[in-house]
Amino acid sequence: MVDNNWKSIIDAEIAKPYFQELSAFVHEEYRTKVIYPAAKNIFRCFELTDFQDVKVIILGQDPYMRPNQAHGLCFSVQKGIDIPPSLKNIYKEIQDDLGITPPNDGFLEKWATQGVLLLNTILSVEEGKPLSHKGKGWETFTNHIIEILNYDNNPKVFMLWGNESKQKASMITNKNHLVLTASHPSPLGVYKGFFGCHHFSKANDFLIKSGRGPINWDLK
């Protein structure tokens, strides 16, 4: 369980009626089906990136649905697992933007420990069934997380890729923050504005000007 400055925020949500219903649903799903990520990793992104350390928020949709992929960070897969197509395209954009050679795995914890909150809007999924936990309450929870990050005045960069994520832009009203939007890095959307977006250099330029320091996007 989360044991840092996210704890009081998450505990306040857990006490709400909607989360009680969500928790009952998720518990039963884990009991009767194969669900990803492992239950211990549902809140992994909050464990690795403490509230006051958040510099960049990358917003995903729901966890990977295949064995041994998801571990609680959006777009990230565990070591030894093939790099998914969307993440390969993220790496390609970083290479084109910053000249960084892609790593050999899709394990993104190094970003998380530098202040990149790798947040999915839905935090669990049934094996082989994308979006199977949509509309069960996770969106209410993660919307509240986004709202709290918005209210906090420490400058942050929100990277919103794809139509689902772009819809969250209206929630980010604090002028201290930078909102970057592009198409999704999936093979279907990557040529519609993700390639060439330069989000990674733009984020670092903003963070440097804001006095927060850049992210080292090199995972090697």
Residue frames as qw, qx, qy, qz and C-alpha x, y, z in Angstrom:
[[0.000, 0.887, 0.462, 0.000, 0.00, 0.00, 0.00],
 [0.333, 0.704, -0.041, 0.626, 1.12, 3.58, -0.61],
 [0.619, -0.636, -0.275, 0.370, 3.15, 4.97, 2.27],
 [0.394, 0.030, 0.060, 0.917, 4.16, 8.49, 1.25],
 [0.120, 0.260, 0.191, -0.939, 2.44, 11.85, 0.70],
 [0.414, -0.096, -0.608, -0.671, -0.15, 10.26, -1.58],
 [0.211, -0.190, -0.929, 0.239, -1.45, 8.22, 1.35],
 [0.144, 0.394, 0.516, -0.747, -3.81, 10.83, 2.82],
 [0.396, 0.310, -0.308, -0.807, -5.15, 11.67, -0.65],
 [0.438, 0.034, -0.841, -0.315, -5.80, 8.03, -1.53],
 [0.116, -0.223, -0.863, 0.438, -7.18, 7.21, 1.92],
 [0.292, 0.327, 0.254, -0.862, -9.72, 10.03, 1.56],
 [0.525, 0.220, -0.497, -0.655, -10.92, 8.53, -1.73],
 [0.319, 0.002, -0.947, 0.017, -11.01, 4.99, -0.38],
 [0.077, 0.240, 0.717, -0.650, -13.45, 6.13, 2.30],
 [0.416, 0.232, -0.093, -0.874, -15.99, 7.39, -0.26],
 [0.758, 0.189, 0.503, -0.371, -19.03, 5.27, -1.23],
 [0.720, 0.609, -0.221, -0.247, -18.07, 5.04, -4.92],
 [0.244, 0.588, -0.766, 0.088, -14.69, 3.56, -4.01],
 [0.521, -0.164, 0.751, -0.371, -16.28, 1.05, -1.67],
 [0.830, 0.402, 0.235, -0.307, -18.32, -0.23, -4.62],
 [0.533, 0.707, -0.461, -0.058, -15.25, -0.18, -6.86],
 [0.127, -0.523, 0.812, -0.227, -13.21, -2.06, -4.27],
 [0.714, 0.033, 0.612, -0.338, -15.85, -4.76, -3.92],
 [0.791, 0.572, -0.018, -0.215, -15.99, -5.19, -7.70],
 [0.368, 0.711, -0.597, 0.060, -12.20, -5.33, -8.11],
 [0.380, -0.398, 0.784, -0.285, -11.77, -7.73, -5.20],
 [0.814, 0.204, 0.468, -0.276, -14.29, -10.14, -6.72],
 [0.677, 0.689, -0.230, -0.121, -12.62, -9.83, -10.14],
 [0.113, 0.640, -0.745, 0.148, -9.24, -10.76, -8.68],
 [0.568, -0.200, 0.723, -0.340, -10.84, -13.65, -6.81],
 [0.769, 0.318, 0.510, -0.215, -12.59, -15.17, -9.81],
 [0.702, 0.703, 0.067, 0.087, -10.60, -14.10, -12.91],
 [0.699, -0.066, 0.074, 0.709, -7.11, -13.29, -14.13],
 [0.032, 0.983, 0.182, 0.021, -6.65, -9.55, -13.59],
 [0.654, 0.132, -0.045, 0.743, -3.70, -7.28, -14.35],
 [0.355, 0.539, -0.707, 0.290, -1.58, -5.85, -12.88],
 [0.519, -0.210, -0.762, 0.326, -0.94, -7.97, -9.80],
 [0.347, -0.834, -0.409, -0.133, -3.06, -6.53, -7.00],
 [0.602, -0.564, -0.093, 0.558, 0.03, -5.36, -5.11],
 [0.398, -0.051, 0.308, 0.863, 0.94, -3.13, -8.09],
 [0.133, 0.785, 0.579, 0.177, -2.36, -1.32, -8.64],
 [0.131, -0.987, -0.069, 0.056, -1.01, 1.84, -6.98],
 [0.805, -0.100, 0.109, 0.574, 2.61, 1.34, -8.05],
 [0.363, 0.632, 0.138, 0.671, 2.83, 4.68, -9.87],
 [0.341, -0.867, -0.011, -0.363, 2.05, 6.50, -6.61],
 [0.848, -0.470, 0.060, 0.240, 4.59, 4.47, -4.67],
 [0.734, 0.104, 0.175, 0.648, 7.40, 5.41, -7.08],
 [0.200, 0.436, 0.149, 0.865, 6.48, 9.07, -7.69],
 [0.208, -0.496, -0.610, 0.583, 5.60, 10.94, -4.51],
 [0.159, 0.864, 0.477, -0.027, 3.10, 13.79, -4.75],
 [0.120, -0.922, 0.087, 0.356, 5.50, 16.69, -4.28],
 [0.433, -0.382, 0.624, 0.526, 7.99, 15.13, -6.72],
 [0.581, 0.539, 0.597, 0.126, 5.61, 14.99, -9.70],
 [0.112, -0.489, 0.291, 0.815, 7.04, 16.96, -12.62],
 [0.342, 0.182, -0.620, -0.682, 5.42, 15.23, -15.59],
 [0.637, 0.146, 0.635, -0.412, 2.14, 13.33, -15.88],
 [0.248, 0.179, -0.767, -0.564, 1.81, 10.88, -18.76],
 [0.633, 0.085, 0.438, -0.633, -1.76, 9.65, -18.99],
 [0.109, 0.078, -0.928, -0.349, -2.59, 6.21, -20.32],
 [0.623, -0.198, -0.313, -0.689, -5.93, 4.41, -20.57],
 [0.870, -0.373, 0.176, -0.270, -5.93, 0.97, -18.94],
 [0.451, -0.561, 0.679, 0.145, -3.26, -1.63, -18.16],
 [0.366, 0.354, -0.780, -0.365, -1.82, -4.08, -20.65],
 [0.832, -0.098, 0.140, -0.527, -4.01, -7.18, -20.79],
 [0.846, 0.277, -0.456, 0.009, -1.42, -9.89, -21.53],
 [0.862, -0.447, -0.140, 0.195, 0.59, -11.99, -19.03],
 [0.714, -0.313, 0.000, 0.626, 3.63, -10.42, -17.36],
 [0.328, 0.573, 0.205, 0.723, 3.22, -7.04, -19.04],
 [0.237, -0.804, -0.101, -0.535, 1.44, -4.61, -16.70],
 [0.603, -0.194, -0.553, 0.541, 3.04, -3.61, -13.41],
 [0.241, -0.768, -0.461, 0.372, 1.18, -0.44, -12.46],
 [0.138, -0.569, 0.184, 0.789, 2.83, 2.17, -14.72],
 [0.655, 0.670, 0.222, -0.271, 1.18, 3.27, -17.96],
 [0.596, 0.730, -0.318, -0.100, 3.01, 2.24, -21.15],
 [0.081, -0.624, 0.766, -0.130, 5.62, 0.33, -19.09],
 [0.942, -0.024, -0.280, -0.182, 6.16, -3.43, -19.21],
 [0.743, -0.580, 0.328, 0.067, 8.22, -5.66, -16.99],
 [0.000, 0.674, -0.685, -0.276, 11.77, -6.56, -17.94],
 [0.296, -0.111, 0.935, 0.159, 12.13, -9.47, -20.34],
 [0.470, 0.589, 0.628, -0.195, 8.82, -8.69, -22.06],
 [0.421, 0.374, 0.468, 0.681, 8.64, -7.55, -25.69],
 [0.021, -0.303, -0.131, 0.944, 8.31, -3.78, -26.02],
 [0.388, 0.634, 0.650, -0.156, 4.71, -2.95, -27.09],
 [0.450, 0.522, 0.402, 0.603, 4.20, -1.00, -30.34],
 [0.105, -0.952, -0.193, -0.215, 3.07, 2.23, -28.64],
 [0.576, -0.745, 0.181, 0.285, 6.13, 2.29, -26.42],
 [0.682, 0.070, 0.398, 0.609, 8.41, 1.60, -29.40],
 [0.256, 0.743, 0.333, 0.521, 6.91, 4.70, -31.01],
 [0.381, -0.924, -0.028, 0.018, 7.45, 6.72, -27.82],
 [0.702, -0.416, 0.309, 0.488, 11.10, 5.66, -27.89],
 [0.551, 0.399, 0.410, 0.607, 11.36, 6.65, -31.57],
 [0.004, 0.922, 0.213, 0.324, 9.99, 10.12, -30.82],
 [0.555, -0.793, 0.135, 0.212, 12.46, 10.53, -27.94],
 [0.713, -0.088, 0.385, 0.579, 15.28, 9.49, -30.27],
 [0.366, 0.622, 0.378, 0.580, 14.20, 11.96, -32.96],
 [0.219, -0.937, -0.168, -0.214, 13.58, 14.71, -30.39],
 [0.454, -0.842, 0.290, -0.018, 16.59, 14.31, -28.10],
 [0.476, 0.625, -0.619, 0.014, 18.97, 11.94, -29.88],
 [0.489, -0.404, 0.701, -0.326, 18.59, 9.24, -27.21],
 [0.387, 0.180, -0.862, -0.274, 19.09, 5.67, -28.41],
 [0.782, -0.317, -0.121, -0.522, 16.15, 3.44, -27.34],
 [0.380, -0.438, 0.776, -0.250, 16.76, 0.89, -24.57],
 [0.291, 0.118, -0.913, -0.262, 16.33, -2.86, -25.00],
 [0.145, -0.390, -0.887, 0.200, 13.35, -3.15, -22.64],
 [0.177, -0.612, -0.392, -0.664, 10.11, -1.36, -21.81],
 [0.552, -0.533, -0.531, 0.359, 10.68, -0.91, -18.08],
 [0.132, 0.731, 0.116, 0.659, 9.99, 2.75, -17.23],
 [0.604, -0.683, -0.345, 0.222, 10.64, 2.87, -13.49],
 [0.524, -0.101, -0.020, 0.846, 13.65, 5.15, -14.04],
 [0.044, -0.483, -0.286, -0.826, 11.26, 7.81, -15.33],
 [0.547, -0.671, -0.448, -0.223, 8.91, 7.29, -12.40],
 [0.678, -0.482, -0.264, 0.488, 11.65, 7.77, -9.81],
 [0.352, 0.053, 0.083, 0.931, 12.56, 11.11, -11.43],
 [0.178, 0.375, 0.319, -0.852, 9.07, 12.56, -11.13],
 [0.373, 0.064, -0.580, -0.722, 7.17, 11.18, -14.12],
 [0.536, 0.082, 0.655, -0.526, 3.77, 9.97, -12.91],
 [0.207, 0.099, -0.828, -0.511, 2.81, 7.16, -15.28],
 [0.397, 0.170, 0.610, -0.664, -0.92, 7.14, -14.60],
 [0.083, -0.267, -0.845, -0.457, -3.59, 5.06, -16.30],
 [0.418, -0.232, 0.019, -0.878, -7.15, 6.39, -16.05],
 [0.913, -0.205, -0.106, -0.336, -8.31, 2.81, -15.31],
 [0.158, -0.688, 0.686, -0.176, -6.07, 0.84, -12.96],
 [0.495, -0.132, 0.856, -0.067, -7.07, -2.78, -13.59],
 [0.601, 0.360, -0.395, -0.594, -8.14, -5.00, -16.48],
 [0.886, -0.037, 0.435, -0.156, -9.24, -8.57, -17.12],
 [0.401, -0.317, 0.723, 0.464, -6.85, -10.72, -19.10],
 [0.255, 0.185, 0.787, 0.530, -7.49, -10.43, -22.83],
 [0.024, 0.768, 0.624, 0.140, -10.33, -7.91, -22.41],
 [0.275, 0.127, -0.062, 0.951, -9.26, -4.30, -22.92],
 [0.266, -0.270, 0.015, -0.925, -11.38, -1.70, -21.10],
 [0.517, -0.334, -0.779, -0.119, -13.17, -4.48, -19.18],
 [0.377, -0.495, -0.561, 0.546, -13.01, -2.36, -16.00],
 [0.039, 0.230, 0.175, 0.956, -14.17, 0.84, -17.69],
 [0.439, -0.447, -0.261, -0.735, -17.02, 2.65, -15.94],
 [0.704, -0.353, -0.606, 0.113, -16.57, 0.83, -12.64],
 [0.456, -0.874, -0.140, 0.092, -15.22, 3.80, -10.68],
 [0.715, -0.168, 0.106, 0.671, -11.54, 4.06, -11.55],
 [0.297, 0.560, 0.261, 0.728, -12.19, 7.11, -13.72],
 [0.368, -0.876, -0.185, -0.250, -13.72, 8.94, -10.76],
 [0.754, -0.545, 0.045, 0.364, -10.63, 8.15, -8.72],
 [0.628, 0.026, 0.246, 0.737, -8.08, 9.17, -11.34],
 [0.097, 0.770, 0.294, 0.559, -10.04, 12.32, -12.26],
 [0.496, -0.864, -0.079, -0.016, -9.69, 13.36, -8.63],
 [0.748, -0.298, 0.174, 0.567, -5.95, 12.68, -8.81],
 [0.426, 0.438, 0.313, 0.727, -5.71, 14.93, -11.88],
 [0.187, -0.882, -0.252, -0.351, -7.71, 17.65, -10.10],
 [0.650, -0.721, 0.015, 0.241, -5.41, 17.57, -7.08],
 [0.671, -0.048, 0.268, 0.689, -2.32, 17.74, -9.29],
 [0.217, 0.671, 0.341, 0.621, -3.87, 20.69, -11.11],
 [0.365, -0.901, -0.181, -0.151, -4.63, 22.59, -7.89],
 [0.720, -0.490, 0.088, 0.484, -1.05, 22.17, -6.66],
 [0.226, 0.953, -0.073, -0.187, 1.03, 25.14, -7.81],
 [0.488, -0.461, 0.615, 0.414, 4.31, 23.30, -8.40],
 [0.492, 0.560, -0.349, -0.568, 4.77, 23.57, -12.20],
 [0.627, -0.024, 0.778, 0.032, 4.03, 20.33, -14.01],
 [0.293, 0.309, -0.601, -0.677, 3.76, 19.06, -17.56],
 [0.707, 0.197, 0.581, -0.351, 0.68, 17.06, -18.56],
 [0.091, 0.285, -0.770, -0.563, 1.25, 14.87, -21.63],
 [0.638, 0.304, 0.513, -0.487, -2.12, 13.92, -23.08],
 [0.057, 0.290, -0.785, -0.544, -1.94, 11.55, -26.03],
 [0.100, -0.280, -0.914, -0.277, -5.01, 10.39, -27.94],
 [0.306, -0.504, -0.345, -0.730, -8.63, 11.48, -27.76],
 [0.665, -0.558, -0.496, 0.031, -9.37, 9.91, -24.36],
 [0.572, -0.310, -0.248, 0.718, -6.48, 11.70, -22.69],
 [0.146, 0.272, 0.182, 0.934, -7.08, 14.98, -24.52],
 [0.391, -0.661, -0.492, -0.410, -10.51, 15.16, -22.91],
 [0.622, -0.553, -0.371, 0.411, -8.75, 15.72, -19.57],
 [0.401, 0.255, 0.013, 0.880, -7.21, 18.98, -20.80],
 [0.256, -0.679, -0.251, -0.641, -10.25, 20.97, -19.64],
 [0.736, -0.601, -0.297, 0.090, -9.51, 19.84, -16.06],
 [0.663, -0.169, -0.073, 0.725, -6.09, 21.49, -16.08],
 [0.050, 0.921, 0.304, 0.237, -6.90, 25.12, -15.36],
 [0.524, -0.756, 0.071, 0.385, -3.85, 26.16, -13.32],
 [0.480, 0.865, -0.139, 0.035, -1.68, 28.47, -15.43],
 [0.366, -0.717, 0.589, 0.063, 1.44, 27.20, -13.64],
 [0.713, -0.047, 0.690, 0.111, 1.23, 23.98, -15.65],
 [0.232, 0.439, -0.582, -0.645, 2.00, 23.10, -19.27],
 [0.774, 0.237, 0.522, -0.268, -0.46, 20.93, -21.22],
 [0.087, 0.437, -0.717, -0.536, 0.91, 19.06, -24.24],
 [0.777, 0.266, 0.452, -0.349, -1.48, 17.15, -26.51],
 [0.173, 0.428, -0.738, -0.492, -0.87, 14.87, -29.48],
 [0.841, 0.061, -0.355, -0.404, -2.32, 11.83, -31.19],
 [0.860, -0.395, 0.310, -0.093, -1.84, 8.47, -29.53],
 [0.037, -0.651, 0.718, 0.242, 1.51, 6.74, -30.09],
 [0.752, 0.114, 0.645, -0.079, -0.22, 3.54, -31.22],
 [0.369, -0.015, 0.680, 0.633, 0.46, 2.42, -34.80],
 [0.187, 0.688, 0.666, 0.219, -2.99, 3.72, -35.79],
 [0.080, -0.963, -0.253, 0.047, -2.44, 7.23, -34.46],
 [0.627, -0.467, 0.113, 0.613, 1.28, 7.88, -34.39],
 [0.387, 0.159, 0.412, 0.810, 1.43, 9.59, -37.80],
 [0.060, -0.788, -0.504, -0.348, -1.48, 11.90, -36.95],
 [0.102, -0.884, 0.090, -0.447, 0.63, 14.20, -34.80],
 [0.799, -0.581, 0.096, 0.122, 2.58, 12.14, -32.27],
 [0.754, 0.041, 0.185, 0.629, 5.72, 11.80, -34.36],
 [0.314, 0.454, 0.123, 0.825, 7.31, 15.23, -34.42],
 [0.378, -0.831, -0.356, -0.199, 5.46, 16.51, -31.35],
 [0.391, 0.456, -0.418, 0.681, 8.76, 17.14, -29.45],
 [0.603, -0.705, -0.206, -0.311, 6.96, 16.73, -26.14],
 [0.844, -0.328, -0.208, 0.370, 10.05, 15.49, -24.33],
 [0.457, 0.158, -0.056, 0.874, 12.26, 18.47, -25.16],
 [0.218, -0.618, -0.203, -0.727, 9.35, 20.85, -24.60],
 [0.734, -0.609, -0.296, -0.052, 8.76, 19.32, -21.17],
 [0.735, -0.219, -0.163, 0.620, 12.40, 19.70, -20.19],
 [0.224, 0.403, 0.075, 0.884, 12.56, 23.28, -21.45],
 [0.443, -0.675, -0.239, -0.539, 9.51, 24.13, -19.34],
 [0.809, -0.504, -0.258, 0.159, 10.83, 22.34, -16.25],
 [0.613, 0.031, -0.111, 0.782, 14.20, 24.09, -16.51],
 [0.003, 0.495, 0.113, 0.861, 12.56, 27.51, -16.89],
 [0.616, -0.626, -0.249, -0.407, 10.32, 26.68, -13.92],
 [0.116, -0.664, 0.611, -0.416, 13.31, 25.82, -11.75],
 [0.881, -0.220, 0.270, -0.320, 12.36, 22.18, -11.29],
 [0.276, -0.477, 0.801, 0.234, 15.09, 20.52, -13.34],
 [0.606, 0.315, -0.492, -0.540, 14.78, 18.31, -16.44],
 [0.922, -0.080, 0.336, -0.177, 13.92, 14.64, -16.76],
 [0.063, -0.481, 0.809, 0.330, 16.66, 12.31, -18.02],
 [0.831, 0.244, 0.035, -0.499, 14.63, 10.38, -20.59],
 [0.488, 0.460, -0.740, -0.049, 17.53, 8.01, -21.30],
 [0.878, -0.336, 0.086, -0.330, 16.61, 4.66, -19.75],
 [0.849, 0.280, -0.390, 0.219, 19.94, 2.94, -20.40]]
